[in-house]
Amino acid sequence: MKTGLFAVAVAALSLSGAAYADGLAGAWKITGDVVGNAVEIGCTFAGAADKPTAACGPADKVGPATPVTVAGKNVSWDWDGGQAVLTFKGTLDTDKSMKGDIEVQGVTGSFTAAKQ
């Protein structure tokens, strides 16, 4: 009986992660700051729930899609800004808002994001 309940719990957690990944899909405006340096980009999240991707950048220079990791409400992805790779680690507050940290070259800042 315990094994059956465990399997149901694992399946429910897997589906909740998929639901968050599905809700992530679409265009997002990301604003943040890393040691006084403003970060303002757009990211479009797409792909299947098990393989989401993000294509980010300023409107005139969006980069290639990169893998996204979704675990429950936690979301992380990288963006190559040209001079450095920024790693975003955020939490979905709602289906239209996210906030978290930006890591770049050993320095950490913060960001907020709003679904467009």
C-alpha positions in Angstrom: 0.0 0.0 0.0 2.8 2.4 0.9 4.4 1.8 -2.5 1.2 2.7 -4.3 0.8 6.0 -2.3 4.4 6.8 -3.0 3.9 6.3 -6.8 0.8 8.5 -6.7 2.7 11.3 -4.8 5.6 11.2 -7.3 3.2 11.3 -10.2 1.4 14.3 -8.7 4.7 16.2 -8.2 5.8 15.4 -11.8 2.5 16.7 -13.1 2.7 19.9 -11.0 6.2 20.6 -12.5 4.7 20.1 -16.0 1.8 22.5 -15.2 4.3 25.2 -14.1 6.3 24.6 -17.3 3.2 24.9 -19.4 2.2 28.2 -17.6 5.7 29.5 -18.2 5.2 29.4 -22.0 5.1 32.8 -23.7 6.9 36.2 -23.7 8.3 37.6 -20.4 9.9 41.0 -19.7 12.9 40.6 -17.4 14.2 43.5 -15.4 17.0 43.3 -12.8 20.3 44.6 -11.5 23.7 43.2 -11.0 26.0 45.5 -9.0 24.5 48.6 -10.4 24.3 47.3 -13.9 20.7 47.2 -15.3 19.4 44.1 -16.9 16.4 44.6 -19.3 15.7 41.8 -21.7 12.8 39.8 -23.1 12.6 36.0 -22.9 10.2 33.8 -24.8 9.7 30.4 -23.1 8.5 27.6 -25.4 8.7 23.8 -25.9 7.2 20.8 -24.3 6.8 20.6 -20.6 9.7 18.1 -20.4 12.0 20.1 -22.6 11.3 23.9 -22.2 13.6 26.4 -23.8 14.1 30.2 -23.5 15.2 32.6 -26.2 16.3 35.9 -24.6 17.8 39.2 -25.5 16.9 42.8 -26.3 14.2 43.1 -28.9 16.6 43.6 -31.8 19.1 40.9 -30.8 17.3 37.8 -29.4 19.7 34.9 -28.9 19.2 31.2 -29.7 17.0 29.1 -27.5 18.6 27.5 -24.5 17.4 24.7 -22.1 15.3 25.7 -19.1 15.0 23.7 -15.9 11.6 23.6 -14.1 11.2 22.0 -10.7 7.9 22.8 -9.1 7.8 26.6 -9.0 11.6 27.0 -9.5 12.9 28.0 -12.9 16.5 28.4 -14.1 18.1 29.2 -17.5 21.2 30.8 -19.0 21.5 33.7 -21.4 24.6 34.6 -23.3 24.6 38.4 -23.2 27.7 38.6 -25.5 30.3 39.6 -22.9 29.1 37.2 -20.2 26.7 34.4 -19.6 24.0 35.3 -17.0 22.3 32.5 -15.0 18.8 33.2 -13.9 17.3 31.2 -10.9 13.8 32.3 -10.2 10.5 31.3 -8.5 7.1 31.6 -10.2 5.0 33.7 -7.8 2.0 33.5 -10.0 1.4 32.4 -13.6 2.3 35.9 -14.6 5.1 36.9 -12.3 8.5 35.6 -11.3 11.5 36.8 -9.2 14.9 35.5 -8.3 18.6 35.9 -8.6 21.0 36.5 -11.5 24.5 35.1 -11.3 27.3 36.4 -13.6 31.0 35.9 -13.3 30.8 35.2 -9.6 28.5 38.2 -8.8 24.9 37.9 -7.9 22.0 40.3 -8.5 18.3 40.1 -8.6 15.5 40.1 -11.2 11.7 40.3 -11.5 9.8 39.1 -14.5 6.3 39.8 -15.8 4.5 37.7 -18.4 3.4 39.9 -21.4 
